[in-house]
Amino acid sequence: MKHVPTFSVVSGAQVHRSVSGSEERVTEVVEAAYRLHGEGATANPDSYFLRFPDRPSSRIIALPASVKGDVDVHGIKWISSFPENVAAGIPRASAVLILNDAETGYPFACLESSIISAARPAASAALAAVKLSEQRGVRPKRVGFFGVGLIARYLHTYLAANGLDFEAIGVHDLSAEHAEGFKGYLERTESCPVTVHERAEDLVRSSDLIVFATIAGEPHVTDPDWLSHNPLVLHVSLRDLSPEIILSAWNVVDDIDHCLKANTSPHLAEQRTGNRDFVAGTLYDVLTGTITAPADRPVIFSPFGLGVLDLAVAKYVYDRLDAEGDLATVPDFFHELKRYG
Ligand SMILES: NC(=O)c1ccc[n+]([C@@H]2O[C@H](COP(=O)([O-])OP(=O)(O)OC[C@H]3O[C@@H](n4cnc5c(N)ncnc54)[C@H](O)[C@@H]3O)[C@@H](O)[C@H]2O)c1
């Protein structure tokens, strides 16, 4: 029986309460969504990029998506990135996400979504780190964070929550202030030594797990020899590595069509070679054991970031608040409901 749903507004504070301390559960939710995506139980069309000729560094992206299975929801995330915000003391990214009922199409919730947008790539990269390390038979012990904003902080939380413990942590950022701020955060949460590397090369060479979370628009790490110790690279910011580095490594992505677009490093490698042979496969292929990451080459995971993962995490938050009786509904949100008045 179809009915018009109630409409709820979910605040950032509620999202934060639902995901923090539940990192392993959120990672399971993300893994389940990857499996549904791999099984064809999702729709994830291209993101739409709204850009501004007078503000080229800023953008707002729409990510519509649909997930079947237990999640069973449609929706869209609308996320803006205004990098100049950081200098003014407010976060770069802000977002909302709308959930639509699978049966009627009605929107039934609007969630603050910057926290989901940070938790989701962190869960996805931590999942990749765990599974790829298992396949390689090497547990990374020295992690390097290259670019240290909100995403790097969430990455650190999710790596730790998923059982990766480190003997040493390195930090590199173009901004000495950001590097020191992140070092201070790590020293409050970790007991191992934390080193700020002024030179990018020193960070890369001294880490066996490297997290790229910069806002670089084009490659700035270009020499494949920096990766001659065969590290595992979580290339979350997607545009840091030269085509030469991509082509010298074993590459895994979240979705091949999505990731080889918008001048990501894998996209540049495709433009250089005219083919996609350098992509071994997707994270789904890793999860199902269809492909196996080697230990004797650098391994690079480049996740474009799928809207279906945002939807799955948002639905998890919604269901949890619903079960706890903590949903704030907007009375009479849908009003003109009788066809003839
Ligand atoms: N792939 C995904 O699924 C996904 C999801 C969310 C965010 N992201 C990406 O993660 C990145 C980081 O996001 P954030 O919110 O933490 O950004 P942020 O602006 O808060 O932090 C980025 C940091 O990188 C530093 N930086 C910029 N260029 C650098 C360079 N060349 N070398 C070293 N440091 C550099 C900046 O000084 C800053 O401290 C963004 O590129 C964002 O698009 C990816």
The ligand as a Gaussian input file, in Angstrom:
#p B3LYP/6-31G(d) Opt

LIG

0 1
 N       37.697000      10.351000      -3.761000
 C       36.749000      10.621000      -2.883000
 O       35.828000       9.836000      -2.708000
 C       36.796000      11.878000      -2.080000
 C       35.804000      12.168000      -1.151000
 C       35.898000      13.325000      -0.369000
 C       36.980000      14.181000      -0.570000
 N       37.909000      13.892000      -1.507000
 C       39.032000      14.784000      -1.756000
 O       39.878000      14.805000      -0.632000
 C       40.685000      15.983000      -0.718000
 C       40.909000      16.609000       0.648000
 O       39.710000      17.134000       1.162000
 P       39.711000      18.008000       2.522000
 O       38.302000      18.317000       2.827000
 O       40.514000      17.330000       3.553000
 O       40.453000      19.339000       1.997000
 P       41.142000      20.504000       2.846000
 O       41.166000      21.692000       1.953000
 O       40.540000      20.596000       4.199000
 O       42.643000      19.966000       3.047000
 C       43.538000      19.764000       1.972000
 C       44.959000      19.943000       2.478000
 O       45.855000      19.644000       1.412000
 C       46.925000      20.602000       1.439000
 N       47.486000      20.649000       0.086000
 C       46.927000      21.175000      -1.040000
 N       47.743000      20.954000      -2.093000
 C       48.830000      20.285000      -1.626000
 C       49.997000      19.762000      -2.227000
 N       50.241000      19.894000      -3.532000
 N       50.899000      19.130000      -1.439000
 C       50.677000      18.983000      -0.102000
 N       49.577000      19.450000       0.527000
 C       48.664000      20.086000      -0.227000
 C       46.258000      21.881000       1.889000
 O       47.210000      22.791000       2.448000
 C       45.267000      21.366000       2.944000
 O       45.845000      21.326000       4.237000
 C       39.979000      16.897000      -1.754000
 O       40.708000      16.851000      -2.953000
 C       38.639000      16.235000      -1.947000
 O       38.107000      16.466000      -3.238000
 C       37.848000      12.762000      -2.255000

